[in-house]
Amino acid sequence: MQTTLPSPGTIEIAPSILSADFARLADEIASVASVGVKMLHLDVMDGHFVPNITIGPPVIAKLRKHSDLFFDSHLMISEPDKYIEAFAQAGVNNITFHIEVTDEPERTVDRIHDLGCTAGITLNPETPVESIRKVAPLCDMVLVMTVRPGFGGQEFMDDAARKVIAVREMVGPNIRIEVDGGIDPQTAPIVVSYGADTLVAGNAIFGRSDRVAAIQAIQDACRREGRNVRRPHGGS
């Protein structure tokens, strides 16, 4: 089982199950695991911080039994401290929470680490990069939202994506920077050029019947930026 974030230096694709068929989640996850990705992105929404509700620890615990992928959980919830232990026990490997919902993010990061998970901090499109200056160096990953959180299929926001440049300057080369929202073969090389190395893609993968070709297209687009991208199984 992949229990740690991939080491810096590669571009990783993290398929988001928000765009998958929820009636066939185990099969949907298997379809991307067979391609050779290491990470799976789990969008957790509470209907309060964002206007949508998705999955919680019970569903994730069931999925854990069917997958050895690195579970990258994105908590779009108002009170993450109440639930991070439950998510850790359910089998997630990374817990990312929003800077907008906590006054003591450093404490939350410490608790996530104490639970044996890696930790990430998230910026909404309207949130200034300066807000994470103290906590970002303590994290394993920073997530920059390139859409407003809550729903899949939104249009990529380049102004938000440009925050990656400032975040990379802030954290240096040894902390992963993830982008989430509107990522496809056209936008992936843009965020890679800004300094991102972990790309969440939902519709661009699960919206296509050929998952290998879908992931390959994103990887090839990033490779044209001259970055080290893991090629899927069966690729040339």
C-alpha positions as CSV (number, residue, x, y, z in Angstrom):
1,M,0.0,0.0,0.0
2,Q,1.2,3.5,-0.8
3,T,1.2,5.1,2.6
4,T,3.3,8.2,2.0
5,L,3.2,11.1,-0.5
6,P,5.3,10.4,-3.5
7,S,8.7,12.1,-3.1
8,P,9.0,15.5,-4.7
9,G,10.4,15.6,-8.3
10,T,7.6,14.0,-10.2
11,I,4.2,15.1,-11.5
12,E,1.4,13.0,-10.0
13,I,-2.1,12.7,-11.2
14,A,-4.8,12.3,-8.5
15,P,-8.1,11.2,-10.0
16,S,-11.1,12.7,-8.1
17,I,-13.9,10.3,-7.4
18,L,-16.3,13.3,-7.2
19,S,-16.7,12.7,-10.9
20,A,-17.0,9.0,-10.7
21,D,-20.1,6.8,-10.7
22,F,-20.9,6.6,-7.0
23,A,-22.9,3.4,-7.6
24,R,-19.8,1.7,-8.8
25,L,-17.0,3.3,-6.8
26,A,-14.9,0.2,-6.2
27,D,-14.9,-0.5,-10.0
28,E,-14.2,3.1,-10.8
29,I,-11.2,3.2,-8.4
30,A,-9.9,-0.1,-9.9
31,S,-10.1,1.5,-13.4
32,V,-7.6,4.2,-12.5
33,A,-5.5,2.1,-10.2
34,S,-4.8,-0.2,-13.2
35,V,-3.3,2.7,-15.1
36,G,-0.6,3.1,-12.5
37,V,-1.6,6.3,-10.6
38,K,-0.5,6.4,-7.0
39,M,-3.0,8.8,-5.5
40,L,-6.8,9.0,-5.3
41,H,-8.5,12.3,-4.4
42,L,-11.4,12.1,-2.0
43,D,-13.6,15.2,-1.9
44,V,-15.4,15.4,1.5
45,M,-18.2,18.1,1.7
46,D,-20.5,18.9,4.6
47,G,-23.2,21.0,3.0
48,H,-22.1,23.9,5.3
49,F,-18.7,25.1,4.3
50,V,-19.6,24.2,0.7
51,P,-23.1,23.8,-0.8
52,N,-22.9,20.1,-1.4
53,I,-22.7,16.8,0.5
54,T,-20.5,13.9,-0.5
55,I,-19.0,11.1,1.5
56,G,-17.6,10.6,5.0
57,P,-15.5,8.1,7.0
58,P,-17.9,5.1,6.7
59,V,-17.7,5.1,2.9
60,I,-14.0,5.7,2.9
61,A,-13.5,2.8,5.3
62,K,-15.3,0.5,2.9
63,L,-13.3,1.8,-0.1
64,R,-10.1,1.3,1.8
65,K,-10.8,-2.5,1.7
66,H,-10.8,-2.4,-2.1
67,S,-7.8,-0.2,-2.8
68,D,-4.1,0.2,-1.9
69,L,-3.9,3.7,-3.4
70,F,-2.7,6.7,-1.4
71,F,-6.0,8.2,-0.2
72,D,-5.7,12.0,-0.5
73,S,-8.7,13.4,1.5
74,H,-9.8,17.0,1.0
75,L,-11.9,18.1,3.9
76,M,-14.2,20.9,2.6
77,I,-15.9,21.0,6.0
78,S,-16.5,23.7,8.7
79,E,-15.0,21.9,11.7
80,P,-12.2,19.6,10.5
81,D,-10.8,19.1,14.0
82,K,-13.9,17.3,15.1
83,Y,-13.5,14.7,12.3
84,I,-9.8,14.2,11.4
85,E,-9.4,11.3,13.8
86,A,-12.4,9.5,12.2
87,F,-10.9,10.0,8.7
88,A,-7.5,8.8,9.8
89,Q,-9.2,5.7,11.3
90,A,-11.1,5.2,8.1
91,G,-7.8,4.8,6.3
92,V,-7.0,8.1,4.6
93,N,-3.3,8.8,4.2
94,N,-3.4,12.6,3.7
95,I,-5.8,15.0,5.3
96,T,-6.0,18.5,3.7
97,F,-8.2,21.1,5.4
98,H,-9.0,24.8,4.6
99,I,-7.2,27.7,6.1
100,E,-10.5,29.6,6.0
101,V,-12.1,27.5,8.7
102,T,-9.5,27.5,11.5
103,D,-7.7,30.0,13.7
104,E,-5.0,27.5,14.8
105,P,-4.0,25.6,11.7
106,E,-0.6,24.7,13.1
107,R,-2.4,22.7,15.9
108,T,-4.5,20.9,13.3
109,V,-1.4,20.0,11.3
110,D,0.3,18.6,14.4
111,R,-2.7,16.5,15.2
112,I,-2.9,15.1,11.7
113,H,0.7,14.2,11.9
114,D,0.2,12.6,15.3
115,L,-2.5,10.4,13.7
116,G,0.0,9.1,11.2
117,C,-1.2,11.0,8.2
118,T,0.4,13.6,6.1
119,A,-1.1,17.1,6.2
120,G,-2.1,19.7,3.7
121,I,-3.5,23.2,3.8
122,T,-6.0,24.5,1.2
123,L,-6.5,28.0,-0.3
124,N,-9.8,29.0,-1.9
125,P,-9.6,31.1,-5.0
126,E,-10.3,34.3,-3.0
127,T,-8.0,33.6,-0.2
128,P,-4.6,35.4,-0.2
129,V,-1.4,33.3,-0.2
130,E,-0.1,35.2,2.8
131,S,-2.7,33.6,5.0
132,I,-0.8,30.3,4.9
133,R,2.7,31.7,5.4
134,K,3.2,30.3,8.9
135,V,1.5,26.9,8.5
136,A,2.6,26.0,4.9
137,P,6.2,25.0,5.8
138,L,4.8,22.6,8.5
139,C,2.6,20.8,5.9
140,D,3.5,18.1,3.4
141,M,1.3,19.6,0.7
142,V,-0.4,22.8,-0.2
143,L,-3.7,22.6,-2.2
144,V,-4.5,25.6,-4.4
145,M,-8.2,25.6,-5.5
146,T,-8.6,26.6,-9.2
147,V,-12.4,26.6,-8.9
148,R,-14.7,27.5,-6.1
149,P,-15.1,24.4,-3.9
150,G,-18.3,22.4,-3.9
151,F,-19.0,21.0,-7.3
152,G,-17.1,19.3,-10.1
153,G,-17.1,20.4,-13.7
154,Q,-16.3,24.1,-13.1
155,E,-14.2,26.2,-15.4
156,F,-10.5,26.6,-14.6
157,M,-9.6,30.0,-13.0
158,D,-6.2,31.1,-14.1
159,D,-6.0,34.0,-11.6
160,A,-6.4,31.5,-8.8
161,A,-3.9,29.1,-10.4
162,R,-1.2,31.8,-10.5
163,K,-1.1,31.6,-6.7
164,V,1.0,28.5,-7.2
165,I,3.9,30.7,-8.2
166,A,3.8,32.5,-4.8
167,V,3.2,29.3,-2.9
168,R,6.2,27.6,-4.6
169,E,8.4,30.6,-3.6
170,M,7.1,30.3,-0.1
171,V,7.6,26.6,0.5
172,G,10.5,25.7,-1.8
173,P,11.0,22.4,-3.7
174,N,10.3,19.9,-1.0
175,I,6.6,20.4,-0.3
176,R,4.1,19.2,-2.9
177,I,1.7,21.8,-4.4
178,E,-1.6,20.4,-5.6
179,V,-4.2,22.0,-7.8
180,D,-7.8,21.1,-7.9
181,G,-10.4,22.4,-10.4
182,G,-10.7,22.3,-14.2
183,I,-7.6,20.3,-14.7
184,D,-7.4,18.7,-18.2
185,P,-4.7,18.3,-20.9
186,Q,-5.1,22.0,-21.7
187,T,-4.8,23.4,-18.2
188,A,-2.4,20.9,-16.7
189,P,0.7,22.3,-18.4
190,I,-0.2,25.8,-17.2
191,V,-0.3,24.8,-13.6
192,V,2.9,22.8,-14.0
193,S,4.6,25.8,-15.4
194,Y,3.6,27.7,-12.3
195,G,5.2,25.1,-10.1
196,A,2.4,22.6,-9.3
197,D,3.3,18.9,-9.1
198,T,0.1,17.2,-8.0
199,L,-2.9,17.5,-10.2
200,V,-6.4,16.6,-9.3
201,A,-8.6,15.6,-12.3
202,G,-12.2,14.5,-12.2
203,N,-14.2,15.0,-15.3
204,A,-11.2,14.8,-17.5
205,I,-10.6,11.2,-16.3
206,F,-13.9,9.8,-15.1
207,G,-15.8,11.5,-17.9
208,R,-14.0,9.4,-20.5
209,S,-14.5,5.7,-21.1
210,D,-10.8,5.2,-21.8
211,R,-9.2,6.0,-18.5
212,V,-5.7,5.1,-19.7
213,A,-6.0,7.5,-22.6
214,A,-7.4,10.2,-20.4
215,I,-4.6,10.0,-17.9
216,Q,-2.0,9.6,-20.6
217,A,-3.3,12.8,-22.3
218,I,-2.8,14.8,-19.1
219,Q,0.6,13.3,-18.5
220,D,1.8,13.9,-22.1
221,A,0.7,17.5,-21.8
222,C,2.8,17.9,-18.6
223,R,5.7,16.2,-20.1
224,R,5.9,18.8,-22.8
225,E,6.8,21.2,-19.9
226,G,9.9,19.1,-19.4
227,R,8.8,17.6,-16.1
228,N,9.3,14.1,-14.9
229,V,5.8,12.5,-15.2
230,R,5.0,8.9,-14.3
231,R,3.8,7.0,-17.4
232,P,0.7,4.7,-16.9
233,H,1.0,1.0,-17.3
234,G,0.9,0.0,-20.9
235,G,2.1,3.3,-22.1
236,S,5.0,3.6,-24.6
